[in-house]
């Protein structure tokens, strides 16, 4: 009986490998950053971020000692017509401690499945020829600025949809998403979720090397009692218009306008805490990011202005400006610098200001701005005003600030960063 069972298991394994081999080999992609740093006063590395700002400038200013995303993609079916099915999964791991072995259950680490979805393509003819159908949990068509890790257009999470529908003058994508409170997959009463519809038109040619993307999100906040949706939940919408200009100084420029109201009143489509928002809440935002690439100097510059009104009519404005030039000394050695400024100006309170500067000698795989891997040493200096200090400028989960009542501080360390 035991031998028979082993034979069945072996046969199943061989069959599985045979099926897999009829499709394609497993693809392995990923991203990670890892290193170690300390403060000038001695003690654990901390980050500098202006309280209330939507992001921070990241070079030499990332607090987790190791962060990794491991992506596995398997084509499980493909026929002669081009129809296919892919399965994609992503595992993410974050560690705040520098040690040789970091267990998944350690209180200073976190891990999880950030993507797990199926994609099928070339399944339907006519207007949907070439379209991609998907369902599951995924990072959905995210748009960001790299130097401050600001994902300004991000409707990721669990859902389903279709993308790359060719309209002739552009493409269309539609997705349905649910964002639920808490970490439990089974909401308990009371619980709140946002049901959202994401419609996008993109790859619309506007001028030589220029294209336009237009997006509209409509959603409703459901107040669940005994898992029964409340039809009177507040609704909201978010609209984005984005223009991308390619071949600018060897790189590209992206300019975007956004407005959100009600359920999307913070323009944060992934945050279920927005369930407390009403139709009075709104945010508008304008931003621009330029990447340039050259044999001697490459870099990125970013500007963001955002104005948010809460449920009570209080306004908070956020201004952010940053630049990261990379001076290529040789093909594999460069000198990087990053200067970032954030200002958060809330009604009824003094404006909070933060300026951060980082210098980082770097060994890197080539001269392009996005060339990776990188091995870098860094020194970071930050200066902030009294209002920012009183609001808790340093900490972000690391505990009490090592700088006490000071309004400046310094960190230094080493870091590796790679994607593949």
Beta strands, then each sheet from edge to edge (+ up, - down):
strand 1: 27-39
strand 2: 66-78
strand 3: 84-95
strand 4: 109-121
strand 5: 132-138
strand 6: 143-145
strand 7: 150-153
strand 8: 157-166
strand 9: 171-180
strand 10: 191-207
strand 11: 210-224
strand 12: 235-248
strand 13: 251-262
strand 14: 282-292
strand 15: 297-309
strand 16: 315-328
strand 17: 333-346
strand 18: 352-364
strand 19: 374-384
strand 20: 408-419
sheet 1: 1+ 2- 3+ 4- 5+ 8- 9+ 10- 11+ 12- 13+ 14- 15+ 16- 17+ 18- 19+ 20- 1+
sheet 2: 6+ 7-
end
